[in-house]
Amino acid sequence: MIVSTRHLVCAAAFAALLSLVKVPGVLASGTASWEMDSYTDFVRGRFDGVSLSRDGRLSLAPKLETVFSSDQAVVWSVAEAPDGTLYAATGHRGRVYRIDRAGKVSLLWTAEQPEVFAITVDRAGIVYAGTSPDGKVYRIENGKATEYFAPKTRYIWSLTEGADGILYVGTGDQGKIFRVGSAGKGELYYETGQSHITGLAIDTQGRLLAGTEPNGLLYRITAKDKAFVLYDSSLPEVRAILPMPDGSVYAAALGGSVAKRLQSSQQATQGAATGSTVNTLTTTITVEAQQSGPGPELKPSDSNKPSQQPPAPTPQVTTQFTPVTDVTGVEKSAVYRINPDNTVETLWSSKEENVYDLLALDRQLVFSTDENGRIYSLAPDRRVTLLLETRQGETTRLLPSDHSVLAATGNMGRIFRLGETPGSSGWYEAPVHDAGTASRWGSLSWRAEVPAGSSVQFRTRSGNSAKPDRTWSDWSEPLTNAAGSRVSSPNARYIEWKAEMTGSGGATPSIVSVSLAYLPQNSPPVIRNISVTTQAVASSQNAKSSSSSAYTVTVTDTSETATSAGTPTQTLPRATTQQITVSWQADDPDGDRLVYNVYFRGDDETQWKLFKADTHDSSVTADADVLADGKYFFRVVASDRESNPPPLARESQLVSTPVLIDNTPPAITVGMVRYTGGAAHIEFQAADAASPLRHCEYSLDASSWVPLEASDGVIDSLRESFSLDLSGLAPGEHVVVVRAADSANNSGVAKVILR
């Protein structure tokens, strides 16, 4: 690198500007604290028998009782008969179960199709079930099933009974709704133009409400072929519809349209690469029939529903629950309230969870999602409480039951009942905390309310992988001192804690906040780069000498002067001096304040000399003349010693690339000069002691500069020879000025007078 005393002014100014930019106030490295004390903090963890209130308090969740446990993968739908009997439609073996009020379970019917997505019970206790992928509706009475309606569609997604006993059937993949009055007597009631009718409900005025996919439209249908769109959601599928007595309607939509389009694009790319198309659903279902022929076709939707395939005898089914491709910033689901005046409010939305069902209770709305089968309650002020996690893949359906709630799940086809009192025990597992580097753990402390007969204890574990696996330490022994218990888990980068809670007699402990102290390993500073530049600055001495003089000389046209002191020669001083600036970029991973020492060493020297000590700036400046011509190296040493105890302080250093400093202009020696008959021949040499020559030019009688080439054709050496031939010169005296510049842009000048 070559640094001139006369160039790179802009670069130096930029470096000086950088030196003025300070990092915003950040804490120096030292003891850090991981604190959790709000709903937002806690909701990212895992819950088992623990609730999270809207105020950010952890307490024991309502007792969760298993009402029904099948050997099926998912309970798609649940209906309750007038006598309290429950009917559960399951997949992927097409089974319908009966659960009486005493909890006795019996297999009611097995369909020829693998999926029973929809089920409803009329006022007489007769069961209607819709099968897929060969869409048919069956009437089940006294344990005997008969075909009731075959709309010649692939899917039966939803069923509901009107006030007049009419059965409405929501289908796919043509998005049609059928009105069925008796066996085999059905008519097309409304054709939406959508692909699927994913939800049906009857409002308080007996009007049919229908949710659709893929455009997320919610219809209100008042008569055959007559409908009004209540809401056009930005999400592709309206799944759950809940009419209210006051004329308002709650609706749940899911699917994240941008995420879905991205997913479809990825699937198309993968399909082109493999020669086949693989559709990924919120629930991916692979049906392997024990017969030859084409495999099942899956419906490309976020809707947790499989697709149609013609009937296959004795299918074998495997299920894998996978989330929709996540796109940061894109909503995956939302809960809406459509008011009687058709205005719409978004009550809740999520970028992480899909909401599946809604249930209205006294002064609260309950909804379920696919995040470990979570169940939430939403108060009139829109503040959310996480009631519990069922620890299943998703909670697909919610029903009211004897002052409680029934929840049907997927992943394992079960039905749970939420008790009216808290359970006796539960645990909460905090999200993994990243300390940024290997850390020494301090104390875990917490604030909690623990009634008599209740208890709270904590455990910790740590590891160096982002997700806990078998390389992590085991859970520690219980920590019971709320004021501060020393963490015994091994030093590592990641840590998490778990709270175990017990209660008795309906009493529950309540955890308000948790704090874990730790000391991160002090990381050394990082020096990114070093740059060396020069800049021209005004000289105060030169400015003074040029702005005043000992004499004022006035020359008249008669050559007489206004003073008898003689005529002094005016000297034109240099207007600027040169400064050299060494600047660097450095930072500290821990945010420590850094202090710097800067050193220099000549290429022919063996020891480093101190240039600047104990500076907090990221540049140093000095007069360029303090360093003679030659090649130099600069070293910057950064230390965090002001933020850490001496044994823990760290430093790092960086040496610049070679820097050639050249303050001396080339010397020009004029050789042979011939001037005859209006033509001149001039020979001269230019030489520089430090850097190679790069440019040469001449000026005749102070006219514009004209470039010259070296005698050997290339200007690239420390010494070069030149020759100049001029012709057509007018008689009289002429002045020729030759100028040569070196690599540092220093210029040497010589004058030749031709007479």
C-alpha positions in Angstrom: 0.0 0.0 0.0 1.3 3.5 -0.9 0.2 6.5 1.0 0.7 10.0 -0.5 0.9 13.2 1.5 -1.3 14.8 -1.2 -4.2 12.3 -1.9 -7.0 10.3 -0.5 -8.5 13.3 1.3 -12.0 12.0 1.0 -11.1 8.6 2.4 -9.4 10.2 5.3 -12.4 12.4 6.0 -14.6 9.3 5.9 -12.3 7.6 8.4 -12.5 10.6 10.6 -16.3 10.5 10.4 -16.3 6.9 11.4 -14.2 7.7 14.5 -17.0 10.0 15.6 -19.6 7.3 15.5 -20.0 5.7 18.9 -21.8 2.4 19.7 -25.0 3.1 21.7 -24.7 2.6 25.4 -24.5 -1.2 26.1 -23.7 -2.9 29.3 -20.2 -4.2 29.7 -19.7 -7.8 30.0 -20.4 -9.2 33.5 -23.2 -11.0 35.2 -26.2 -11.2 33.0 -29.8 -12.1 33.9 -32.4 -14.1 32.0 -35.8 -12.9 33.3 -39.3 -14.2 32.5 -42.2 -12.3 34.0 -44.9 -11.7 31.3 -47.4 -13.7 29.2 -45.2 -13.1 26.1 -42.2 -14.6 27.9 -44.0 -17.7 29.3 -46.2 -18.6 26.3 -43.2 -19.8 24.3 -42.6 -22.7 26.7 -44.1 -26.1 27.1 -47.1 -26.8 29.4 -48.3 -30.0 31.1 -51.1 -29.5 33.5 -50.2 -25.8 33.8 -52.2 -22.7 32.7 -50.8 -19.2 31.8 -53.1 -16.3 32.7 -53.3 -13.2 30.7 -51.4 -11.4 33.5 -48.4 -13.7 32.9 -48.9 -16.1 35.9 -48.3 -19.8 35.8 -50.7 -21.9 37.8 -52.2 -25.4 37.7 -54.5 -26.0 34.8 -58.0 -27.4 35.0 -57.9 -31.1 35.6 -57.8 -33.0 32.3 -59.7 -36.3 32.2 -59.6 -38.7 29.3 -63.2 -39.4 28.2 -62.3 -41.5 25.1 -59.1 -43.0 23.8 -59.1 -44.7 20.5 -56.4 -46.6 18.6 -57.1 -44.2 15.7 -54.8 -41.3 14.6 -57.3 -38.5 14.9 -60.8 -37.6 15.9 -62.1 -35.5 13.1 -65.5 -34.6 14.5 -67.7 -35.1 17.6 -71.5 -34.7 17.9 -73.6 -34.9 21.0 -77.1 -36.5 21.0 -80.0 -35.1 23.0 -79.5 -37.8 25.7 -75.8 -36.7 26.2 -74.3 -39.6 24.2 -71.2 -38.6 22.2 -70.4 -39.8 18.7 -66.8 -39.6 17.5 -65.8 -39.7 13.8 -62.2 -40.8 13.3 -59.5 -41.5 10.7 -57.9 -43.3 9.1 -59.9 -46.5 9.3 -63.3 -44.8 8.9 -64.6 -45.7 12.4 -67.5 -44.1 14.3 -67.6 -44.6 18.1 -70.3 -44.2 20.6 -69.5 -42.9 24.1 -72.5 -43.0 26.6 -72.9 -40.7 29.6 -71.3 -43.3 31.8 -68.1 -43.2 29.7 -68.7 -46.6 28.1 -67.2 -46.8 24.6 -68.4 -49.0 21.8 -67.6 -49.2 18.0 -70.8 -48.0 16.3 -69.8 -48.4 12.7 -66.9 -48.9 10.3 -67.1 -47.2 6.9 -65.8 -48.6 3.7 -63.9 -45.3 3.3 -60.8 -44.4 5.4 -62.1 -41.1 6.6 -65.2 -39.8 8.4 -64.7 -36.1 8.5 -68.2 -35.0 9.5 -70.8 -36.2 11.9 -74.0 -34.8 13.2 -77.0 -36.0 15.3 -80.6 -35.0 14.7 -83.2 -34.3 17.4 -84.3 -37.9 17.3 -80.8 -39.2 18.1 -80.2 -40.4 14.5 -76.5 -40.2 13.4 -75.4 -38.9 10.0 -71.8 -39.4 9.0 -70.0 -38.2 5.9 -67.2 -40.4 4.4 -64.3 -39.6 2.2 -62.6 -39.9 -0.2 -65.7 -41.3 -2.0 -68.0 -38.7 -0.6 -71.2 -40.2 0.7 -73.6 -39.5 3.7 -74.8 -42.4 5.8 -77.7 -42.6 8.2 -76.9 -44.7 11.3 -79.9 -45.8 13.4 -79.8 -48.6 16.0 -76.3 -49.5 15.0 -77.2 -50.0 11.3 -75.9 -47.7 8.6 -77.6 -47.1 5.3 -76.5 -44.9 2.5 -78.5 -41.6 2.8 -77.2 -39.3 0.1 -74.5 -39.6 -2.6 -73.7 -36.2 -4.1 -71.0 -37.6 -6.4 -68.3 -35.5 -4.9 -64.9 -36.5 -3.5 -65.3 -35.2 0.0 -67.9 -34.6 2.7 -66.3 -32.0 4.9 -69.2 -30.8 7.0 -72.7 -31.6 8.0 -75.3 -29.6 9.9 -79.1 -29.9 10.6 -81.4 -27.0 10.0 -84.3 -26.0 12.3 -86.7 -27.8 10.0 -84.8 -31.1 10.2 -83.2 -30.5 6.8 -79.6 -31.8 6.5 -77.1 -29.6 4.8 -74.0 -31.2 3.3 -70.8 -29.3 2.6 -68.6 -31.0 -0.1 -65.4 -30.8 -2.1 -63.7 -30.6 -4.4 -66.3 -28.5 -6.3 -67.4 -26.3 -3.4 -71.1 -27.3 -3.5 -73.7 -27.3 -0.7 -76.6 -29.8 -0.9 -79.9 -29.7 0.9 -81.2 -33.1 1.8 -84.8 -33.6 3.0 -84.9 -37.4 3.0 -83.0 -40.5 1.9 -81.8 -40.0 -1.7 -83.7 -36.7 -2.0 -81.1 -34.0 -2.1 -80.8 -30.9 -4.3 -77.9 -28.5 -5.0 -78.6 -25.6 -2.6 -75.7 -23.3 -3.4 -72.6 -23.5 -5.6 -69.9 -21.3 -4.2 -67.3 -21.5 -7.0 -64.8 -22.4 -4.3 -63.1 -25.8 -4.0 -64.2 -26.9 -0.5 -67.0 -26.2 2.0 -64.9 -26.5 5.2 -67.5 -25.4 7.7 -71.3 -25.2 8.1 -73.5 -23.7 10.8 -77.1 -22.4 11.3 -77.5 -18.9 12.8 -80.3 -17.8 15.1 -82.6 -16.8 12.2 -82.2 -20.2 10.6 -79.9 -19.0 7.9 -77.0 -21.2 6.7 -73.5 -20.1 7.2 -70.7 -21.7 5.1 -66.9 -21.4 5.3 -64.8 -22.1 2.2 -61.4 -22.8 0.9 -59.2 -21.6 -0.9 -60.3 -18.0 -0.8 -61.4 -17.9 2.8 -64.9 -16.7 2.1 -67.7 -16.8 4.7 -71.2 -17.0 3.2 -74.6 -16.4 4.6 -77.1 -18.3 2.4 -80.8 -17.3 2.8 -82.4 -19.4 0.1 -81.5 -21.6 -2.8 -78.9 -19.9 -5.0 -79.1 -16.8 -2.9 -76.1 -15.8 -0.7 -74.2 -12.9 0.7 -70.5 -12.9 1.6 -70.2 -11.9 5.2 -66.4 -11.8 5.2 -63.5 -12.3 2.8 -60.6 -13.4 4.9 -56.9 -12.9 3.9 -56.4 -16.5 5.0 -57.4 -19.3 2.6 -59.7 -21.4 4.8 -62.6 -20.6 7.1 -62.7 -23.6 9.4 -65.0 -22.9 12.4 -68.2 -20.9 12.5 -70.0 -20.0 15.7 -73.3 -18.0 15.4 -74.3 -16.1 18.6 -77.7 -15.1 19.9 -77.1 -11.4 19.4 -76.7 -11.9 15.6 -72.9 -11.8 15.6 -70.7 -14.6 14.2 -67.3 -15.8 15.4 -65.2 -17.4 12.7 -61.8 -19.0 12.7 -59.6 -19.0 9.6 -56.2 -20.6 9.0 -53.6 -21.4 6.3 -51.3 -18.4 5.8 -51.9 -17.6 2.1 -48.3 -16.4 1.4 -46.9 -19.4 3.2 -49.2 -21.7 1.2 -48.2 -20.2 -2.1 -44.5 -20.6 -1.1 -45.1 -24.2 -0.1 -46.9 -25.0 -3.4 -44.0 -23.5 -5.3 -41.5 -25.7 -3.3 -43.7 -28.7 -3.9 -43.8 -28.1 -7.6 -40.1 -27.8 -7.7 -39.6 -31.0 -5.8 -42.2 -32.8 -7.9 -40.4 -31.7 -11.1 -37.1 -33.0 -9.7 -38.4 -36.3 -8.6 -41.0 -36.9 -11.4 -43.9 -36.9 -8.9 -46.0 -34.5 -6.9 -45.9 -34.7 -3.1 -48.4 -32.5 -1.2 -47.6 -31.5 2.3 -50.6 -30.8 4.5 -50.9 -29.6 8.1 -51.6 -33.2 8.7 -49.9 -35.5 6.1 -51.7 -38.7 5.6 -50.4 -41.6 3.5 -52.9 -44.3 2.8 -51.4 -47.6 1.6 -54.0 -49.9 0.2 -53.3 -53.6 0.1 -53.9 -53.8 -3.6 -52.2 -52.7 -6.8 -53.0 -49.5 -8.6 -52.4 -45.9 -8.1 -51.8 -44.4 -4.7 -54.1 -42.0 -2.9 -54.3 -38.4 -4.0 -53.8 -35.8 -1.3 -55.6 -32.5 -1.2 -53.1 -29.6 -1.3 -54.5 -27.6 1.6 -53.5 -26.4 5.1 -56.7 -27.9 6.4 -55.7 -31.0 8.3 -57.8 -33.1 5.9 -56.7 -35.9 3.6 -57.8 -36.2 0.0 -59.9 -38.5 -2.1 -59.1 -41.9 -3.5 -61.5 -44.5 -4.8 -62.3 -47.2 -2.2 -59.6 -49.6 -1.3 -60.1 -52.8 0.8 -58.5 -53.0 4.3 -56.3 -49.9 4.0 -53.2 -49.5 6.2 -52.6 -46.0 7.3 -49.6 -44.1 8.6 -49.9 -40.5 9.8 -47.3 -37.7 10.1 -48.3 -34.3 11.5 -46.1 -31.5 10.0 -46.6 -27.8 10.2 -47.2 -25.6 7.2 -44.1 -23.9 5.9 -43.5 -20.9 8.0 -42.9 -17.5 6.5 -41.8 -14.9 9.1 -44.4 -12.1 9.4 -47.2 -14.0 7.8 -50.3 -14.9 9.8 -51.2 -18.6 9.9 -54.6 -18.2 11.6 -57.0 -15.7 13.1 -60.2 -15.4 15.0 -62.8 -12.9 13.8 -66.0 -11.4 15.1 -68.5 -10.4 12.4 -70.9 -8.0 14.1 -74.6 -7.7 13.3 -73.9 -4.6 11.2 -71.4 -6.7 9.2 -68.3 -4.9 10.6 -65.5 -7.2 11.3 -63.0 -7.3 14.2 -59.9 -9.5 14.4 -59.8 -10.8 18.0 -56.7 -12.9 17.8 -54.1 -13.9 15.2 -50.9 -16.0 15.2 -47.9 -16.5 13.0 -47.1 -19.8 14.7 -50.3 -21.6 15.4 -53.4 -22.8 13.4 -56.7 -22.3 15.1 -59.2 -25.2 14.5 -62.3 -24.7 16.5 -64.3 -22.2 18.6 -66.6 -22.6 21.6 -68.6 -19.8 23.4 -68.9 -20.0 27.1 -70.1 -17.5 29.7 -68.3 -14.2 28.9 -65.4 -15.9 27.1 -64.5 -17.5 23.8 -62.6 -20.7 23.9 -60.5 -21.8 20.9 -58.1 -24.6 20.1 -54.9 -24.9 18.0 -52.2 -27.2 16.7 -49.5 -26.1 19.1 -49.3 -29.2 21.3 -53.1 -29.2 21.2 -53.4 -25.9 23.1 -56.7 -24.5 24.3 -57.1 -20.8 24.9 -59.8 -18.6 26.3 -60.4 -15.1 25.1 -62.0 -12.5 27.4 -64.2 -9.6 26.2 -61.2 -7.3 26.5 -59.4 -9.6 24.0 -56.8 -10.7 26.6 -55.9 -14.3 26.1 -55.4 -17.1 28.7 -53.7 -20.3 27.8 -55.9 -22.8 29.6 -53.8 -25.9 29.0 -52.0 -28.0 26.5 -53.4 -31.5 25.7 -49.9 -32.5 24.6 -51.4 -33.8 21.4 -50.6 -32.8 17.8 -53.7 -30.6 17.6 -57.1 -30.1 19.3 -59.5 -30.5 16.4 -62.9 -30.0 18.1 -64.5 -28.3 21.2 -67.9 -29.1 22.7 -69.6 -27.9 25.8 -70.4 -30.5 28.5 -71.8 -30.1 32.0 -70.3 -26.8 32.9 -67.0 -27.9 31.2 -65.4 -28.4 27.8 -64.8 -31.5 25.8 -61.8 -31.5 23.5 -61.1 -33.9 20.6 -57.5 -34.3 19.4 -55.4 -35.5 16.6 -52.0 -37.3 16.7 -53.7 -39.7 19.1 -57.5 -39.8 18.6 -58.8 -38.9 22.0 -61.5 -36.9 23.8 -60.6 -35.0 27.0 -62.8 -33.2 29.5 -61.6 -30.1 31.2 -62.4 -30.3 34.9 -63.9 -27.5 37.0 -61.0 -27.6 39.5 -57.3 -27.5 39.0 -55.3 -30.7 38.7 -53.1 -31.8 41.5 -49.8 -31.4 39.7 -48.2 -30.1 36.5 -45.0 -28.8 35.1 -43.8 -25.9 32.9 -40.7 -26.1 30.7 -39.2 -22.8 29.8 -37.9 -22.1 26.2 -34.2 -22.7 25.7 -32.1 -19.6 26.6 -29.0 -18.8 24.5 -26.4 -17.1 26.6 -24.4 -16.4 23.4 -21.3 -18.1 24.6 -20.2 -20.7 27.1 -21.3 -19.3 30.5 -21.0 -19.9 34.2 -24.4 -20.3 35.8 -25.3 -18.3 39.0 -28.5 -18.6 41.0 -32.1 -19.2 39.9 -34.6 -17.2 41.9 -38.3 -16.7 41.5 -41.4 -15.0 42.9 -44.4 -17.1 43.6 -47.5 -17.5 45.7 -47.6 -20.9 47.3 -50.7 -21.6 49.5 -50.5 -24.1 52.3 -50.4 -27.7 51.0 -48.9 -26.5 47.6 -45.3 -26.6 46.4 -43.1 -25.2 43.7 -39.7 -26.5 42.8 -37.3 -25.9 39.9 -34.8 -27.9 37.9 -32.3 -26.9 35.3 -30.3 -28.5 32.5 -27.8 -27.2 30.0 -26.0 -28.1 26.8 -24.2 -26.7 23.8 -26.7 -27.7 21.0 -29.6 -25.3 20.3 -32.2 -28.0 20.9 -32.1 -30.2 24.0 -30.9 -33.7 23.0 -29.1 -36.6 24.7 -25.9 -34.5 24.7 -27.5 -32.2 27.3 -27.1 -32.7 31.0 -29.8 -34.4 33.0 -32.3 -32.4 34.9 -30.7 -31.2 38.1 -31.8 -31.9 41.6 -34.8 -29.8 42.8 -34.1 -26.1 43.6 -36.4 -24.9 46.4 -35.0 -21.6 47.6 -37.0 -18.9 45.9 -34.6 -16.2 47.1 -31.8 -17.9 45.0 -30.6 -21.4 44.5 -27.2 -22.1 43.0 -27.6 -23.7 39.5 -25.5 -26.9 39.4 -25.9 -27.6 35.7 -22.6 -27.7 33.7 -21.3 -24.5 32.2 -22.5 -24.3 28.6 -24.0 -21.9 26.0 -27.7 -23.0 26.4 -29.8 -23.6 29.4 -33.5 -24.1 30.4 -35.4 -24.5 33.6 -38.5 -26.5 34.5 -41.0 -25.7 37.2 -42.9 -28.5 39.0 -46.0 -27.5 40.8 -48.3 -29.4 43.1 -51.6 -28.3 44.8 -54.3 -29.7 47.0 -57.9 -29.1 47.8 -58.4 -27.0 44.7 -55.6 -24.6 45.7 -52.8 -23.9 43.2 -49.5 -22.2 43.5 -48.8 -19.3 41.1 -45.5 -18.4 39.6 -45.1 -14.7 38.8 -41.5 -14.3 37.6 -38.3 -16.3 37.3 -34.7 -15.0 37.0 -31.5 -16.9 36.2 -28.1 -15.1 36.6 -25.1 -16.2 34.6 -21.6 -14.9 33.7 -20.9 -15.3 30.0 -17.4 -16.2 29.0 -15.5 -13.0 28.1 -14.9 -13.0 24.4 -11.9 -11.1 22.9 -12.4 -8.0 20.8 -12.5 -8.3 17.1 -10.5 -5.9 14.9 -12.1 -5.9 11.4 -9.6 -3.8 9.4 -6.9 -1.1 9.5 -6.6 1.7 7.0 -4.0 4.4 6.6 -4.7 7.6 4.8 -3.4 11.2 4.5 -5.2 14.4 4.2 -4.3 18.0 3.6 -5.1 20.5 6.4 -4.7 24.2 6.7 -1.5 25.3 8.4 -1.9 28.1 11.0 1.7 29.3 10.4 1.3 29.4 6.7 -2.0 31.1 6.9 -0.5 33.8 9.1 2.5 34.4 6.9 0.3 34.5 3.8 -2.2 36.9 5.2 0.2 39.6 6.3 3.6 41.0 5.0 6.2 43.5 6.1 5.7 45.8 3.1 2.9 46.9 0.8 4.3 47.3 -2.7 2.4 49.3 -5.3 3.8 49.3 -8.9 2.7 52.0 -11.3 2.9 52.2 -15.0 6.0 54.4 -14.6 7.7 51.7 -12.5 7.7 54.1 -9.5 6.9 52.6 -6.1 5.1 54.2 -3.1 7.9 53.5 -0.7 11.5 54.2 -0.4 12.2 51.0 1.5 13.0 49.1 -1.7 10.9 46.4 -3.5 10.9 43.1 -1.5 10.2 39.8 -3.1 6.8 38.3 -2.2 7.0 34.7 -1.2 4.0 32.4 -1.9 3.8 29.9 1.0 2.3 26.4 0.8 -1.3 26.7 1.9 -1.6 23.3 3.5 0.3 20.7 5.5 -0.2 16.9 5.5 -1.5 14.6 8.2 -1.5 10.9 8.4 -4.5 9.0 9.8 -4.5 5.4 11.0 -8.1 4.2 11.5 -9.7 0.9 12.2 -13.0 -0.9 12.8 -13.3 -3.0 15.9 -16.1 -4.4 18.1 -16.6 -6.6 21.1 -19.0 -9.5 21.1 -19.9 -8.8 24.8 -20.5 -5.1 24.2 -17.5 -4.1 26.3 -15.9 -0.7 26.0 -12.6 -1.0 24.2 -9.3 0.8 24.7 -6.6 0.9 22.0 -2.8 1.1 21.7 -1.4 1.9 18.3 2.2 1.0 17.2 4.4 1.4 14.1 7.5 -0.2 12.8 9.6 0.5 9.7 10.3 -2.3 7.3 14.0 -2.2 8.2 13.3 -2.1 12.0 12.8 -4.9 14.5 10.9 -3.4 17.3 7.4 -1.8 17.5 7.3 1.8 18.6 4.2 3.3 20.4 2.3 5.7 18.1 -0.7 6.3 20.4 -1.6 4.9 23.9 -4.9 4.3 25.7 -7.3 5.9 23.2 -11.0 5.1 23.0 -11.3 6.6 19.5 -11.1 4.4 16.4 -8.5 6.5 14.7 -5.3 8.5 15.4 -3.9 11.4 13.5 -0.4 12.9 13.4 1.7 15.1 11.1 3.0 13.1 8.1 6.5 14.5 8.6 7.0 12.5 11.8 7.7 9.5 9.6 10.4 9.6 7.0 10.1 8.1 3.6 10.0 4.3 3.7 7.8 1.3 4.2 5.9 0.9 7.5 3.6 -1.4 9.3 1.0 -0.3 11.9 -0.4 -2.5 14.7 -3.6 -1.9 16.6 -4.1 -3.7 20.0 -7.7 -3.6 21.3 -8.4 -4.5 24.9 -11.5 -4.8 27.1 -9.5 -4.4 30.3 -11.7 -1.4 31.5 -14.8 -3.7 31.6 -13.3 -6.8 33.1 -11.2 -7.9 36.1 -7.5 -8.2 35.1 -7.6 -12.1 35.1 -10.5 -12.1 32.7 -9.6 -9.2 30.4 -9.0 -10.1 26.7 -7.2 -8.4 23.9 -6.6 -8.9 20.2 -4.4 -7.2 17.6 -4.2 -6.7 13.9 -1.2 -5.6 11.7 -1.8 -3.5 8.7 -0.6 -4.3 5.2 2.7 -2.6 4.3 2.3 1.1 3.9 4.8 3.1 1.8 5.2 6.7 2.9 6.7 9.0 0.3 6.9 12.7 1.1 9.8 13.6 -1.3 9.1 14.5 -4.9 11.2 13.2 -7.7 14.3 15.0 -8.8 14.6 16.2 -12.4 17.9 16.6 -14.1 18.0 18.5 -17.4 20.6 17.2 -19.9 21.2 18.2 -23.5 19.1 21.1 -24.9 19.2 22.3 -28.6 17.1 25.2 -29.9 17.5 26.2 -33.5 15.3 27.5 -36.3 12.1 27.4 -34.2 12.7 23.8 -33.1 13.9 22.5 -29.7 15.2 19.2 -28.4 15.3 18.7 -24.7 16.6 15.6 -22.8 16.1 15.1 -19.0 16.0 12.4 -16.4 13.6 12.0 -13.4 14.5 10.0 -10.3 12.7 9.1 -7.0 14.3 7.5 -4.0 11.1 5.9 -2.5 8.4 5.0 -5.1 8.4 4.3 -8.8 7.5 7.1 -11.2 4.1 7.0 -12.7 3.5 10.2 -14.8 5.4 12.9 -16.7 4.2 16.0 -18.6 5.4 19.4 -19.9 3.9 22.9 -20.3 5.1 25.4 -22.9 4.8 29.1 -21.9 2.4 28.2 -19.0 -0.1 26.5 -21.4 -1.9 23.3 -20.7 0.0 20.2 -19.6 0.9 17.7 -22.3 1.8 14.1 -21.2 5.1 12.6 -22.1 6.2 9.0 -22.4 9.5 7.5 -21.2 12.3 6.8 -23.6 11.7 3.1 -23.0 8.0 3.4 -23.5 6.7 2.7 -19.9 7.0 5.0 -16.9 7.4 2.4 -14.1 10.9 2.7 -12.5 12.6 4.7 -9.9 14.6 6.4 -12.6 13.4 7.2 -16.1 14.8 9.1 -19.1 12.7 11.4 -21.3 13.2 13.5 -24.5 11.0 16.3 -25.8 11.0 17.7 -29.3 9.2 21.0 -30.0 8.8 22.6 -33.5 7.1 25.7 -34.9 8.2 27.9 -32.1 7.8 31.7 -32.7 10.9 33.8 -32.5 11.8 35.0 -29.1 12.0 33.6 -25.6 10.1 30.5 -24.5 9.8 28.7 -21.1 9.3 24.9 -20.9 8.4 23.4 -17.6 8.6 19.6 -17.1 6.9 17.8 -14.3 7.2 14.2 -13.1 5.1 12.5 -10.4 5.8 9.4 -8.4 3.4 6.7 -7.1 2.6 8.8 -4.1 1.6 11.7 -6.4 4.6 13.8 -5.3 5.6 16.1 -8.2 9.1 17.4 -9.1 9.4 20.3 -11.5 12.2 21.7 -13.7 12.3 24.8 -16.0 14.1 25.2 -19.3 14.4 28.7 -20.9 14.7 28.7 -24.7 16.2 31.9 -26.2 
